[in-house]
Each structure stands twice: as structure tokens, then as C-alpha cells.
């Protein structure tokens, strides 16, 4: 069953705000990165554009696209929209979990960089997950959609592994550093990332089905109390 958004006005505002937070974060992050010296790239333009090579930023962009579409056209339901929505949810969940479990606090940042970092690693993941849990719409996942969510991480991994040698050995994260780990270990790491992605997508699908079954029951119970 495909359920509509809960509290439609609030939901649309929430999703549009989520997209806006991503725009604000990247509007700060890109110029900060471009102006930071001592990184891998010497040219400010390259440093700014390199921001978009990171999984964190791409997952935020997916969230922005999905949230914007949901906020503007909540009743449109296509396979592409379903895949985008679940992919964005899983990608931003991975971003938030990995950052706070492994990466938080490892690098000193300027106030502007810290602000952007807070948005992309904490605010957007929380807003995306809470919006999905609380506001719906439900019933827009399936096992086919779960399988298709692996397309994004595989494309990101392929892009990263091809681009790295072409730009002189830039690897955005240690687990894809071919120069340090070798191709065998990196490919194993990539397989683990793909498996994690599909596993989280499957969990989200099962949770969505559970929530989809519960919402009509809650509505019915509320209706009974109103007439009692």
C-alpha cells in the first residue's frame, strides 16, 4: 500500500528545509575548501571542485534531490524516484554513522569549515532519517528497489578508482587508497561497502513495510476514540 505523506504541510516544509540545509552546507564548504592551502591540489578551483568527489557530499546531494522532489511533488511515484529516495536514505545514513564512529574530531577546522561539517555529517543525516521515519510516504520500497540501490555506491567506487590515478593518486578515503593497500584489498573493501549498502537498504525496506502496516491501525484506533 502506498500511503500519502503524514501531516502534508509539515512534511513538505521539512523536506524543502532539508534540501535547503544541503545547499547552505555546500555553499560554505566549496569556497572554504577552495581557499584552504596545503591540500592535495594546488589550484583553488580544483580544490573546490574536488569536494564533489567525496561520498559525503554526493550522499548529501542525493538527499537534496530526493527531498526537493518529495517536497514539491509528494504524490509522484516512479521507480526512479523510489530508488533515489532509498539510495539517498542509505547513503546519508552510512555517511553519518561512519563519520561519528570513526572520523569525528580527527581534523582541526576553521569555524566556517566546522559549520559546514556539522551540517553535512550531522544535521542532514538526522533530518533525512527523521523525515523518512516520521513523515513518510510509506509503501515506496520493494526488493527490486533494494537491489537497485547498489548502483550508486558501485558507480561512486568506479569513478573513484578510475579518477585516482588520473589525477596523480588522490584517494578520498583510506579504504580505497590503492597506492597504500593494493588493488586486492581495495576491491575486497569495495565488496564490503556494496554489501553494507544492500543490507541497510533491505533493513529500511522491512522497516518501511512494518511502519506501513502500523499506520492504518493507528489511524483506525484514533478514529474509534474520536467517536467513543
C-alpha positions in Angstrom: 0.0 0.0 0.0 1.3 3.5 -0.9 0.4 5.9 1.9 0.5 9.7 1.5 2.7 12.0 3.5 1.8 12.3 7.1 1.0 15.9 8.0 1.4 17.0 4.4 2.1 20.7 5.1 4.7 20.0 7.8 6.2 17.2 5.7 6.6 19.3 2.6 8.2 22.1 4.7 10.5 19.6 6.4 11.7 18.1 3.1 12.3 21.5 1.5 14.2 22.7 4.5 16.3 19.5 4.3 17.2 20.4 0.7 18.0 24.0 1.7 20.3 22.8 4.5 22.4 20.9 1.9 22.6 23.9 -0.3 23.8 26.1 2.6 26.3 23.5 3.7 27.9 23.2 0.2 27.7 27.0 -0.3 30.1 27.2 2.6 32.1 24.0 2.1 33.1 24.6 -1.5 34.7 28.1 -1.1 36.3 27.0 2.2 37.9 24.0 0.5 39.0 26.1 -2.5 40.7 28.6 -0.1 42.4 26.1 2.1 46.1 25.7 1.1 48.3 22.6 1.7 45.8 20.0 0.3 46.4 17.6 -2.5 45.6 20.1 -5.3 47.5 23.3 -5.7 44.9 25.2 -7.8 41.9 26.7 -5.8 39.4 25.7 -8.5 40.5 22.1 -8.4 40.3 22.1 -4.6 36.8 23.5 -4.7 35.6 21.0 -7.4 37.3 18.1 -5.6 34.7 18.4 -2.8 32.2 16.7 -5.1 34.4 13.6 -5.3 33.6 12.7 -1.7 30.9 10.2 -0.8 29.7 12.5 1.9 29.0 15.3 -0.5 27.4 13.1 -3.1 25.2 11.5 -0.5 24.1 15.0 0.6 23.3 15.9 -3.0 21.2 12.7 -3.3 19.3 13.8 -0.1 18.8 17.3 -1.5 17.4 16.0 -4.8 15.1 13.4 -3.2 13.9 15.9 -0.5 13.3 18.6 -3.1 11.2 16.3 -5.3 9.3 14.9 -2.3 8.6 18.4 -1.1 7.5 19.8 -4.4 5.7 16.7 -5.9 4.9 14.4 -3.0 2.3 12.3 -4.9 4.6 11.5 -7.9 5.7 7.9 -7.6 8.0 6.3 -10.2 10.7 3.6 -9.9 13.4 6.2 -10.4 12.0 8.3 -7.5 11.8 5.2 -5.3 15.4 4.2 -6.0 16.6 7.8 -5.5 14.8 8.1 -2.2 16.0 4.8 -0.7 19.6 5.3 -2.1 19.7 8.8 -0.5 18.5 7.5 2.8 21.0 4.6 3.0 23.9 6.8 1.7 23.3 9.6 4.2 22.9 7.0 7.0 26.3 5.5 6.1 27.8 9.0 6.0 26.5 9.9 9.4 27.4 6.6 11.1 30.9 6.3 9.7 31.8 9.9 10.4 30.7 9.8 14.1 32.1 6.3 14.7 35.5 6.8 13.0 36.3 10.3 11.7 34.8 12.9 14.0 37.4 15.1 15.8 40.4 13.9 13.7 41.0 17.2 11.9 41.1 20.7 13.2 38.8 23.1 11.3 38.1 26.7 10.9 34.8 27.9 12.2 33.3 28.0 8.7 34.6 24.5 7.9 33.3 23.2 11.2 29.8 24.7 10.4 29.7 23.0 7.0 31.0 19.8 8.6 28.2 19.9 11.2 25.6 20.3 8.5 26.7 17.5 6.1 27.7 14.9 8.7 25.1 15.5 11.4 22.2 17.8 10.6 21.4 16.4 7.1 21.7 12.8 8.2 19.4 13.4 11.1 16.9 15.4 9.1 16.8 12.8 6.3 16.3 9.8 8.6 13.8 11.5 10.9 11.8 12.8 8.0 11.7 9.3 6.5 10.6 7.7 9.7 8.1 10.3 10.9 6.6 11.7 7.7 6.7 9.1 5.0 5.4 8.5 2.5 5.3 4.8 3.2 5.0 1.9 0.8 7.5 3.1 -1.7 10.2 0.4 -1.3 10.4 -3.1 -2.7 13.1 -5.8 -3.1 13.7 -4.5 -6.7 14.3 -1.0 -5.3 16.6 -2.5 -2.7 18.7 -4.2 -5.3 18.9 -1.1 -7.4 20.3 1.0 -4.5 23.7 -0.7 -5.1 24.1 1.1 -8.4 25.1 4.4 -6.7 27.9 3.1 -4.5 29.3 0.9 -7.3 29.3 4.0 -9.7 31.0 6.1 -6.9 33.6 3.4 -6.4 34.3 3.0 -10.1 34.6 6.8 -10.5 36.9 7.0 -7.5 39.2 4.1 -8.6 39.4 5.4 -12.2 39.9 9.0 -11.3 42.5 8.4 -8.6 45.4 7.5 -10.9 44.4 10.1 -13.5 44.8 13.0 -11.0 48.1 11.7 -9.5 46.9 9.4 -6.8 44.1 11.1 -5.0 42.0 8.8 -2.8 39.2 10.4 -0.8 39.2 7.7 1.9 41.8 5.3 3.3 39.8 2.2 2.4 40.1 3.0 -1.4 43.8 4.0 -1.3 45.1 1.7 -3.9 48.7 3.0 -3.5 48.7 2.1 0.2 46.5 -1.1 0.2 46.9 -2.6 -3.3 44.1 -3.5 -5.7 43.2 -6.8 -4.0 42.4 -5.3 -0.6 40.7 -2.3 -2.1 38.4 -4.5 -4.2 37.5 -6.5 -1.1 36.7 -3.3 0.7 34.5 -2.2 -2.2 32.6 -5.5 -2.0 32.1 -4.9 1.7 30.8 -1.4 1.1 28.3 -2.8 -1.5 27.1 -5.5 0.9 26.7 -2.9 3.7 24.7 -0.7 1.3 22.3 -3.5 0.3 22.0 -4.7 3.9 20.9 -1.3 5.1 18.6 -0.9 2.2 17.0 -4.2 3.0 16.6 -3.2 6.6 15.0 0.0 5.6 12.6 -1.8 3.3 11.5 -4.2 6.0 11.1 -1.3 8.4 9.0 0.6 5.9 6.7 -2.4 5.5 6.3 -2.6 9.2 5.5 1.1 9.5 3.2 0.9 6.6 1.1 -1.8 8.3 1.1 0.1 11.6 -0.1 3.5 10.3 -3.6 2.4 9.2 -4.0 0.6 12.6 -3.0 3.8 14.4 -5.4 5.8 12.3 -8.3 3.4 12.9 -7.6 3.4 16.7 -7.6 7.1 16.7 -10.9 7.2 14.8 -12.5 4.9 17.3 -11.5 7.0 20.2 -12.9 10.1 18.5 -16.3 8.6 18.1 -16.4 6.8 21.5 
